[in-house]
Amino acid sequence: MQAGLILLVEDNHQDELLVLRALKKVNLANKVEVVRDGQQALDFLFCEGEFVNRDCSEPLAVVLLDLNLPRVNGLEVLRRLRTDGRTHLLPVVILTSSDEERDLVASYEGGANSFVRKPLDFREFAETVASLGIYWQAINKPVWPR
């Protein structure tokens, strides 16, 4: 079975470029889709709105989800994913600049598989993202929707 797609939900263009660069460095950039707000993420995941023609049978390896997003925040996206039978088992990694304990707790209570704070140092940021990509694409064994 082929590795699934990585969905990056990120509204910060600089962070998006850093993530894509880090994933490309470990040969994963060709398997990444980027959306820039929470509503776009939901539309992509549920094949609605501008993504109504997307092939929803394409497996996803992981969602890298920022918390502070326009239109629909990351915690609400997470809640919607966990309450829908189509996506309730989809791995979700919170990738955020937030250092707030309440965000960490709310993310895990909401069903996040992991909480990763975006490092401020570029090299550390790139290494963290590359490790995430390798783990979720190559090491983790997902439960694909049946």
C-alpha positions in Angstrom: 0.0 0.0 0.0 1.3 3.4 -0.9 2.0 6.1 1.7 -0.7 8.6 2.3 -0.8 12.3 1.7 0.3 14.8 4.3 -2.2 17.6 4.8 -0.5 20.8 6.1 -3.0 23.3 7.6 -0.9 26.5 8.0 -1.8 30.2 7.6 1.8 31.5 8.0 3.5 31.6 4.6 7.0 31.5 6.1 6.2 28.5 8.2 4.6 26.8 5.2 7.7 27.3 3.2 9.9 25.9 6.0 7.7 22.8 6.4 7.7 22.1 2.7 11.5 22.7 2.5 12.1 20.3 5.4 9.8 17.6 3.9 11.4 18.0 0.5 14.8 17.5 2.0 13.7 14.0 3.2 11.9 13.3 -0.1 8.3 13.8 1.2 7.4 17.2 -0.4 5.6 15.6 -3.4 3.0 14.1 -1.0 1.9 17.3 0.7 -1.3 19.3 0.2 -1.4 22.8 1.8 -4.5 24.6 3.0 -4.4 28.0 4.8 -7.4 28.1 7.1 -9.6 25.8 9.2 -12.6 25.9 6.8 -10.4 25.0 3.9 -9.0 22.1 5.9 -12.5 20.8 6.6 -13.6 21.3 3.0 -10.5 19.3 1.9 -11.0 16.5 4.4 -14.7 16.1 3.7 -14.5 16.8 -0.1 -16.7 19.9 0.1 -16.6 23.4 -1.2 -13.7 24.0 -3.5 -12.6 20.4 -3.0 -15.9 18.8 -3.9 -14.2 17.0 -6.9 -11.2 15.8 -4.8 -10.8 12.0 -4.7 -11.8 11.3 -1.0 -10.6 7.7 -1.3 -7.0 9.0 -1.4 -5.5 7.9 2.0 -4.0 10.6 4.3 -1.0 9.7 6.4 -1.4 12.7 8.8 -2.8 16.2 9.3 -0.2 18.8 10.5 -2.6 21.3 12.1 -1.9 24.7 13.3 -4.1 26.0 16.1 -4.4 29.7 15.4 -6.1 29.7 12.0 -8.5 32.1 10.3 -12.3 31.2 9.9 -12.2 28.0 11.9 -9.5 27.5 14.6 -7.5 24.3 14.8 -9.2 23.0 17.9 -12.6 23.2 16.1 -11.1 21.4 13.1 -9.8 18.7 15.4 -13.2 18.4 17.1 -15.0 18.0 13.7 -12.5 15.3 12.7 -12.9 13.3 15.8 -16.7 13.4 15.7 -17.0 12.2 12.1 -16.8 8.5 11.4 -14.8 9.1 8.2 -12.0 10.9 9.9 -12.1 9.9 13.6 -9.0 7.7 13.3 -7.0 10.1 11.1 -3.7 11.0 12.7 -3.5 14.7 13.7 -0.4 16.4 14.9 -0.8 19.8 16.3 2.1 21.9 14.9 1.9 25.3 16.6 3.9 28.2 17.9 1.7 28.2 21.0 3.4 27.5 24.3 0.2 27.7 26.3 -0.5 24.8 28.7 -4.2 25.2 27.9 -3.6 24.6 24.2 -1.6 21.5 24.9 -4.3 20.1 27.2 -7.1 21.0 24.9 -5.4 19.4 22.0 -4.9 16.1 23.7 -8.4 16.2 25.2 -9.7 16.8 21.7 -8.0 13.7 20.4 -4.7 15.0 18.9 -2.1 12.2 18.4 0.7 14.6 19.1 1.5 18.2 20.1 4.6 19.8 18.6 5.7 23.3 19.3 7.3 25.0 16.3 10.9 25.6 17.3 12.2 29.2 16.8 15.5 28.1 15.4 15.4 27.3 11.7 17.6 24.3 11.8 15.7 22.8 14.7 12.4 23.6 13.0 13.5 21.8 9.8 14.8 18.8 11.8 11.5 18.5 13.8 9.4 18.7 10.6 11.5 16.2 8.8 11.3 13.8 11.7 7.5 14.2 11.8 7.2 13.5 8.1 9.4 10.4 8.2 7.5 9.1 11.2 4.0 9.6 9.9 4.9 8.6 6.3 7.3 5.8 6.7 7.2 4.4 10.3 3.6 4.7 11.6 1.1 2.1 10.5 -2.2 3.8 9.9 -5.7 2.5 9.9 -7.0 3.4 6.5 -10.7 3.9 6.1 -12.5 0.8 5.0 
